[in-house]
């Protein structure tokens, strides 16, 4: 179903916005203007055709020689050839320009989108963003390829046709303009009304398909609740509605067809009747009337098609505005990865100084409140606490995904905001709870940590991550496909691939976000062994629900409601029987 939000009123402001995208066409403007020249030639040839046919009729009715008739026929043939060649070159030029321009727009849009901050992605759904870069740009393809050309051609033929009509007979032209446009306008309005019924039918069919999809997906629930006949009734009612709407629309379409026969042909008959009356009084020749009727038919067709061209322009303007909303969003200052000079390498000393934070989409909720903590280089720090306490937010701020609402974060005494983003994130690695793998090979997923790594370095990282044994057992080793989101691997295998990726990156700061949760005992043992190797010689921040995995941490921070309510080693915290850490420990170790 057509999205109503895609339909925008055409105004000077909206056209100005749309024209912003034509900057992508600048490198190809020579081809574009060549296409416009041949568009003009095509329109001129189209306008010349009825006049030449009228002259041919006049030559036949006035008894001119066959030689003169043949000359006009040759001119007509030349016009047809010119029109065919011009149309081919015009279409080819516009398609070439459009293909190159759309490639530039897609590349620019993706490049812009991937560099937007995390705060932007909190407000937008992936499906919507994917629609912007696919559906909206596809709408522009139709506009750049044909809609603009059709609009220009339509306006040229209408203007040129009416001009030719006035040259043939001003009196008959005024008569035609009093009759034909009224019929065309009524036809356009009536046509849009009927189109509305077609949309209702489409929506009804979509709704009935939704019923089928839902019931088949949830057929176990349907049968468990003995609701087969309830669903049959729902589907029957919806399809009956569709049928009733279709029948009503059919009546209107039949009426429209009858009106078109009477209206359009009636208008043409009226023009011919008036023209023949003028022939009898010598005001116009037969050939001129023939040309006049052809021009009238051309103009009627173009006026009728103008509504469709206008609707397509509306869609394109709507798509452009949606796209420009994204392109107007400020991007992060990221840069291509380069070898970081020794003097800029991080040691890993981290200081949170009175940091408070609220997510942009929840400005009234304090996620972190006055967090202050110092982490020494190469220490292992654990974050524990109930869900929603702010553990993940702390590491998100450390990655500079968001800026604190108050306070500041220092790394090696430097304000994190003063460290270039790429330089910062190159030296931090994350092993998340829900590992995301790209749908390529194991090799590509490990090498995502450092693209220029050699085969030996990738294998070494896989061995250190306890992943090499299962990789060797895979059908194609490192070149085995992992499937979409790594679906062909187990949870433990995905975790070890993520650890290998982090090892290859060789970060100074390591973030482990629930990295061993939801694993069976053997997988957890292998992953934990790999993590211990990975944490050696690095500042490590571990988010953990399983307190057994963090007993050796140098410092444990206990968070609740966005505040650090306890800090210390496991031995120190477990002695405070009134503290949250003791309560969490008792709940885990006694169950």
C-alpha positions in Angstrom: 0.0 0.0 0.0 1.2 3.5 -0.8 2.5 5.3 2.1 0.6 8.6 2.6 3.6 10.1 4.3 5.4 9.8 1.0 3.0 12.2 -0.7 4.0 15.8 -0.2 2.6 18.9 -1.6 4.7 20.4 -4.3 5.8 23.9 -3.2 8.8 26.2 -3.8 10.4 25.1 -0.5 9.9 21.4 -1.3 11.3 21.8 -4.8 14.3 23.6 -3.4 15.0 20.7 -1.0 14.7 18.2 -3.8 17.1 20.2 -6.0 19.8 19.7 -3.2 20.2 16.2 -4.5 21.1 17.4 -7.9 24.6 18.2 -6.6 25.3 14.5 -7.0 24.5 14.9 -10.7 27.1 17.7 -11.3 29.9 15.3 -12.4 27.5 14.0 -15.1 25.9 17.3 -16.2 27.3 17.1 -19.7 25.4 13.8 -20.3 22.3 15.2 -18.6 22.2 18.3 -20.8 22.8 16.1 -23.9 19.7 14.1 -22.8 17.7 17.4 -22.5 18.7 18.5 -26.0 17.5 15.2 -27.4 14.3 15.5 -25.3 13.7 18.8 -27.0 14.3 17.2 -30.4 11.9 14.4 -29.6 9.2 16.9 -28.6 9.7 19.0 -31.7 9.5 15.9 -33.9 6.3 14.8 -32.1 4.7 18.3 -32.7 5.8 18.3 -36.3 4.1 15.0 -37.1 0.4 16.0 -37.0 1.1 19.1 -39.1 3.0 17.1 -41.7 0.1 14.6 -41.9 -2.3 17.5 -42.3 -0.3 18.8 -45.2 -0.3 15.3 -46.7 -4.1 15.2 -46.5 -4.3 18.7 -48.1 -2.0 17.6 -51.0 -4.2 14.6 -51.6 -7.5 16.5 -51.5 -6.3 19.4 -53.8 -5.0 17.0 -56.5 -1.2 17.8 -56.1 1.3 15.7 -58.0 2.6 12.4 -56.7 6.1 13.9 -56.5 5.0 16.5 -54.0 3.1 13.9 -52.0 6.2 11.6 -51.9 8.4 14.6 -50.7 6.1 15.0 -47.7 6.2 11.3 -47.0 10.0 11.3 -47.1 9.9 14.3 -44.7 7.6 12.3 -42.4 9.9 9.3 -42.6 12.8 11.5 -41.7 10.9 12.9 -38.7 10.1 9.4 -37.5 13.7 8.4 -37.8 14.8 11.6 -36.0 12.3 10.9 -33.2 13.4 7.3 -32.8 17.1 8.2 -32.7 16.5 11.2 -30.3 14.3 9.0 -28.1 17.0 6.3 -27.9 19.8 8.7 -27.1 17.6 10.7 -24.6 16.6 7.5 -22.7 20.1 6.1 -22.7 21.6 9.4 -21.5 19.1 9.8 -18.6 19.6 6.1 -17.6 23.4 6.5 -17.5 23.2 9.8 -15.5 20.6 8.3 -13.1 22.6 5.1 -12.5 25.7 7.0 -11.7 23.9 9.6 -9.6 22.0 7.0 -7.6 25.3 5.2 -6.9 26.8 8.4 -5.6 23.7 9.1 -3.5 23.6 5.6 -2.0 27.4 5.7 -1.2 27.1 9.2 0.4 24.0 8.2 2.4 25.5 5.0 3.7 28.8 6.8 4.5 26.8 9.4 6.4 24.5 6.9 8.1 27.3 4.6 9.4 29.1 7.7 10.9 26.0 8.9 12.9 26.3 8.8 16.7 24.6 6.1 18.8 22.1 8.7 20.1 20.7 8.9 16.6 20.1 5.1 16.4 18.2 5.2 19.7 15.5 7.2 18.0 15.3 5.2 14.7 14.4 1.7 13.8 16.7 -0.4 11.5 13.8 -1.1 9.2 13.0 2.6 8.7 16.7 3.4 8.0 16.9 0.5 5.5 13.8 1.9 3.8 15.4 5.3 3.5 18.5 3.9 1.7 16.6 1.4 -0.4 12.9 2.4 -1.1 13.3 6.2 -1.0 16.4 6.2 -3.3 14.6 3.7 -5.6 11.7 6.3 -5.9 14.3 8.9 -6.9 15.5 6.5 -9.6 12.1 6.7 -11.3 12.1 10.4 -10.9 15.6 11.1 -12.3 15.2 8.5 -15.1 11.7 9.3 -16.4 9.5 11.5 -14.3 11.4 14.8 -14.8 11.8 14.0 -18.5 8.1 13.1 -18.8 7.1 16.3 -17.1 9.3 18.5 -19.3 8.1 16.6 -22.4 4.4 16.9 -21.4 4.7 20.6 -20.8 6.5 21.2 -24.1 3.9 19.2 -26.1 1.0 20.9 -24.4 2.4 24.4 -24.9 3.7 23.6 -28.4 0.5 21.9 -29.4 -1.8 24.7 -28.2 0.5 27.2 -30.1 0.2 25.2 -33.3 -3.6 25.0 -32.8 -3.8 28.8 -32.6 -1.8 29.0 -35.8 -4.2 26.6 -37.5 -7.4 28.3 -36.3 -7.7 30.6 -33.2 -11.5 30.3 -33.4 -11.5 26.5 -33.3 -8.8 26.4 -30.6 -11.0 28.6 -28.3 -13.9 26.2 -28.9 -11.7 23.2 -28.1 -10.3 24.8 -25.0 -13.9 25.4 -23.8 -14.8 21.8 -24.2 -11.9 19.4 -23.9 -10.1 20.5 -20.7 -13.4 20.3 -18.7 -13.7 16.6 -19.8 -10.1 15.9 -19.0 -10.3 17.5 -15.5 -13.5 15.6 -14.6 -11.8 12.4 -15.9 -8.7 13.0 -13.7 -10.8 13.7 -10.6 -13.0 10.7 -11.2 -9.9 8.5 -11.9 -8.4 9.5 -8.5 -11.6 8.7 -6.8 -11.6 5.2 -8.4 -8.0 4.7 -7.4 -9.0 5.2 -3.8 -11.3 2.2 -4.1 -8.4 0.2 -5.6 -6.3 1.1 -2.5 -9.1 -0.1 -0.2 -9.2 -3.4 -2.0 -5.4 -3.7 -1.7 -5.5 -2.8 2.0 -8.3 -5.4 2.6 -6.3 -8.1 0.8 -3.2 -7.2 2.9 -5.3 -7.4 6.1 -6.7 -10.8 5.1 -3.2 -12.0 4.3 -2.1 -10.8 7.8 -4.9 -13.1 9.3 -3.5 -16.0 7.3 0.1 -15.3 8.3 -0.7 -14.9 12.0 -2.9 -17.9 12.3 -0.5 -20.2 10.4 2.4 -19.0 12.5 0.4 -19.4 15.7 -1.5 -22.5 14.6 -0.6 -24.3 17.8 -2.4 -21.6 19.8 -5.4 -21.6 17.5 -5.8 -25.3 17.9 -5.0 -25.3 21.7 -7.9 -22.8 22.2 -10.2 -24.5 19.7 -10.5 -21.3 17.7 -10.5 -22.7 14.2 -14.0 -21.5 13.4 -13.4 -18.2 15.1 -10.4 -17.6 12.7 -12.5 -18.9 9.7 -15.1 -16.3 10.6 -12.5 -13.5 10.8 -11.1 -14.4 7.4 -14.5 -14.8 5.8 -15.6 -11.4 7.1 -12.5 -9.7 5.9 -12.6 -11.3 2.4 -16.4 -10.5 2.1 -15.5 -6.8 2.8 -12.9 -7.0 0.1 -15.4 -8.5 -2.3 -18.0 -5.8 -1.5 -15.4 -3.0 -1.9 -14.3 -4.6 -5.2 -17.8 -4.8 -6.5 -18.5 -1.2 -5.6 -15.3 -0.1 -7.2 -16.3 -2.1 -10.3 -19.5 -0.1 -10.6 -17.5 3.1 -10.5 -15.0 1.8 -13.0 -17.8 0.9 -15.4 -19.3 4.3 -14.9 -15.9 5.9 -15.6 -15.4 3.9 -18.7 -18.8 4.9 -20.0 -18.1 8.6 -19.2 -14.7 8.4 -21.0 -16.4 7.0 -24.1 -19.1 9.7 -24.1 -16.9 12.5 -22.8 -13.7 12.1 -24.8 -15.3 10.9 -28.0 -18.1 13.5 -27.5 -15.6 16.3 -27.2 -13.7 15.1 -30.3 -17.0 14.8 -32.2 -17.9 18.4 -31.1 -14.5 19.7 -32.3 -14.8 17.8 -35.7 -18.4 19.0 -36.1 -17.3 22.6 -35.5 -14.3 22.1 -37.8 -16.5 20.7 -40.7 -18.8 23.6 -40.4 -15.8 25.9 -40.8 -14.6 23.9 -43.8 -17.9 24.5 -45.5 -17.5 28.3 -45.0 -13.8 28.2 -46.2 -12.4 29.1 -42.8 -10.2 26.0 -42.6 -8.9 23.3 -44.9 -9.5 19.5 -44.5 -5.8 18.9 -43.9 -5.7 21.6 -41.2 -8.7 20.1 -39.5 -7.0 16.7 -39.6 -3.9 18.2 -38.0 -6.1 20.0 -35.5 -7.8 16.8 -34.4 -4.4 15.0 -34.0 -3.0 17.9 -31.9 -6.2 17.9 -29.8 -5.8 14.1 -29.2 -2.1 14.6 -28.2 -3.0 17.5 -25.8 -5.8 15.5 -24.2 -3.5 12.5 -23.7 -0.8 14.7 -22.2 -3.2 16.5 -19.9 -4.6 13.2 -18.7 -1.1 11.9 -18.0 0.0 15.1 -16.2 -1.9 14.0 -13.0 0.2 10.8 -12.9 3.4 12.7 -13.4 2.5 15.1 -10.7 1.7 12.2 -8.3 5.1 10.7 -9.1 6.8 14.0 -8.4 5.0 14.2 -5.0 6.3 10.8 -4.1 9.8 11.8 -5.1 9.6 15.0 -3.0 8.4 13.0 0.0 11.3 10.5 -0.4 13.8 13.3 -0.8 12.6 15.0 2.4 12.9 11.7 4.4 16.4 11.2 3.0 17.5 14.8 3.7 16.4 14.4 7.3 19.1 11.8 7.7 21.7 13.7 5.7 21.1 16.8 7.9 22.0 14.8 11.1 25.4 15.7 12.4 28.0 12.9 12.1 30.8 11.7 14.4 34.3 12.9 13.6 35.7 9.5 12.7 38.6 8.8 10.4 40.2 5.8 8.6 42.2 3.6 10.9 46.0 4.2 10.9 48.9 2.9 13.0 48.8 4.9 16.2 52.1 6.6 17.2 53.8 5.3 20.3 53.3 8.5 22.2 49.5 8.3 21.6 49.1 4.7 22.8 46.8 4.5 25.8 48.2 3.0 29.1 44.7 2.3 30.4 44.3 4.5 33.5 40.7 5.5 33.7 39.0 8.1 35.9 35.3 8.8 36.2 34.8 12.2 37.9 31.3 12.9 39.1 29.7 11.5 36.0 25.9 11.7 35.5 24.0 10.6 32.4 20.5 10.5 30.9 19.8 8.9 27.5 18.6 11.3 24.8 15.3 9.5 24.4 14.7 9.5 28.2 15.8 13.0 29.3 13.8 12.7 32.6 15.5 9.5 33.8 18.8 9.5 35.6 20.7 6.4 34.4 24.0 7.3 36.2 24.3 9.7 39.2 27.6 11.2 40.4 29.8 8.3 39.4 33.4 8.7 40.6 35.9 5.9 40.3 39.6 5.4 39.5 40.9 2.4 37.6 44.6 1.7 37.3 46.2 0.4 34.2 46.1 -3.4 33.7 43.6 -3.8 36.6 40.6 -6.0 36.3 37.4 -4.2 37.3 34.0 -5.9 37.7 30.6 -4.2 37.5 27.8 -6.0 39.3 24.2 -5.1 40.2 20.6 -5.7 39.1 19.4 -5.1 35.6 19.0 -1.4 34.8 21.6 -0.3 37.4 23.8 1.4 34.8 26.5 -1.2 34.2 26.3 -1.1 30.4 25.9 2.7 30.4 29.3 3.0 32.0 31.1 1.1 29.2 29.0 3.0 26.6 30.3 6.3 28.0 33.8 4.9 28.0 33.5 4.1 24.3 32.3 7.7 23.9 29.0 6.5 22.3 27.4 9.3 24.4 28.5 12.4 26.2 28.0 12.6 30.0 25.3 15.0 31.2 27.7 16.1 33.9 31.2 15.4 35.0 34.0 14.0 32.8 35.9 10.8 32.0 39.7 10.8 31.8 42.0 8.2 30.2 45.7 8.6 31.2 44.7 12.1 32.4 43.2 13.2 29.0 39.6 14.1 28.8 37.9 11.5 26.7 36.3 14.2 24.6 39.7 15.4 23.5 40.8 12.0 22.2 40.0 11.5 18.5 37.2 8.9 18.3 38.9 6.5 15.9 42.1 6.7 18.0 40.1 5.9 21.1 38.0 3.0 19.8 41.0 1.4 18.0 42.4 0.8 21.5 39.2 -0.6 23.1 37.7 -4.1 22.4 34.3 -5.4 23.4 33.3 -9.0 23.9 29.5 -8.8 24.3 27.0 -11.2 25.7 25.0 -11.4 22.5 27.9 -11.8 19.9 27.1 -10.4 16.5 28.9 -12.2 13.6 28.7 -11.0 10.0 27.4 -13.6 7.6 30.8 -14.3 5.9 33.5 -16.7 6.9 35.2 -17.4 10.2 38.4 -15.8 8.8 36.5 -12.5 7.9 34.9 -12.4 11.4 38.2 -12.8 13.2 40.0 -10.4 10.9 37.3 -7.7 11.6 39.5 -6.9 14.7 42.4 -6.0 12.4 41.8 -6.2 8.6 45.5 -6.3 7.6 46.3 -9.3 9.9 48.2 -12.2 8.3 46.9 -15.7 8.2 49.4 -16.8 10.9 48.2 -14.0 13.2 44.5 -15.0 12.7 45.4 -18.6 13.5 47.3 -17.6 16.6 44.4 -15.5 17.8 42.0 -18.4 17.2 44.3 -20.7 19.2 44.6 -18.3 22.1 40.8 -18.0 22.1 40.3 -21.8 22.3 38.6 -21.7 18.9 41.2 -23.4 16.7 40.0 -26.9 17.5 36.4 -26.5 16.3 37.6 -24.3 13.4 39.8 -27.2 12.1 36.9 -29.5 12.4 34.7 -27.2 10.2 34.3 -28.2 6.6 36.4 -25.4 5.2 38.4 -24.4 8.3 38.8 -20.6 8.5 36.9 -20.2 5.2 33.8 -21.9 6.6 30.6 -19.7 6.4 29.1 -18.8 9.8 25.6 -18.0 8.4 23.5 -15.0 9.1 24.4 -13.6 12.6 26.6 -16.7 13.1 23.6 -19.1 13.2 25.7 -22.1 12.1 27.8 -21.8 15.2 26.9 -22.6 18.9 26.8 -19.9 21.5 30.2 -20.9 22.9 31.8 -21.0 19.4 30.5 -17.5 18.6 31.9 -16.2 21.9 35.3 -17.7 21.1 35.3 -16.1 17.7 34.5 -12.8 19.3 37.4 -13.3 21.8 39.8 -14.2 18.9 38.6 -11.0 17.1 39.4 -8.9 20.3 42.8 -10.7 20.7 43.7 -9.8 17.1 42.8 -6.2 17.8 45.3 -6.2 20.8 43.4 -3.5 22.7 44.7 -1.6 25.8 41.2 -1.5 27.3 39.0 -4.6 27.3 35.2 -4.6 28.0 33.5 -8.0 28.7 29.7 -7.7 28.8 28.2 -10.8 30.3 30.6 -12.8 28.1 30.0 -16.2 29.8 26.3 -16.0 30.5 23.9 -18.5 28.8 26.6 -21.0 28.1 26.8 -24.7 29.1 29.5 -25.7 31.6 32.1 -26.9 29.1 31.6 -23.9 26.8 31.9 -21.6 29.8 35.1 -23.3 30.9 36.7 -22.9 27.4 35.5 -19.3 27.1 36.7 -18.4 30.6 40.1 -19.8 29.8 40.3 -17.7 26.7 39.1 -14.6 28.5 41.8 -15.0 31.2 44.5 -15.0 28.4 42.8 -12.0 26.8 42.7 -9.9 30.0 46.4 -10.4 30.8 48.3 -7.1 30.6 45.2 -5.0 29.8 42.8 -2.8 31.7 39.7 -5.0 31.8 36.1 -4.0 32.7 33.9 -7.0 33.3 30.1 -6.8 33.5 29.0 -10.0 35.3 25.9 -11.6 36.8 27.8 -14.8 37.7 29.8 -13.6 40.7 31.9 -16.7 40.6 33.7 -15.4 37.5 34.9 -12.2 39.1 36.3 -13.3 42.5 39.8 -12.5 41.4 38.9 -9.0 40.2 41.2 -6.2 41.6 38.1 -4.1 42.3 34.4 -4.8 42.2 31.9 -1.9 41.8 28.3 -2.6 43.0 25.7 -0.4 41.2 22.1 0.1 42.0 19.8 2.8 40.6 22.7 4.5 38.8 24.9 4.9 41.8 28.0 3.0 43.1 26.8 1.8 46.5 29.8 -0.5 47.2 33.3 -1.0 46.0 36.2 -3.3 47.0 37.5 -6.8 46.4 35.4 -9.9 46.7 36.8 -10.7 50.1 36.0 -7.2 51.4 32.5 -7.0 50.0 31.4 -10.5 51.1 32.1 -9.5 54.7 29.4 -6.8 54.6 26.4 -9.0 55.2 24.0 -6.0 54.9 25.4 -5.0 51.5 23.8 -5.8 48.1 26.9 -7.8 47.0 26.4 -10.2 49.9 22.7 -10.5 49.0 23.5 -11.3 45.3 26.2 -13.7 46.3 23.8 -15.6 48.7 21.1 -15.8 46.0 23.6 -17.3 43.5 25.6 -19.7 45.7 22.7 -21.1 47.7 20.5 -21.9 44.6 
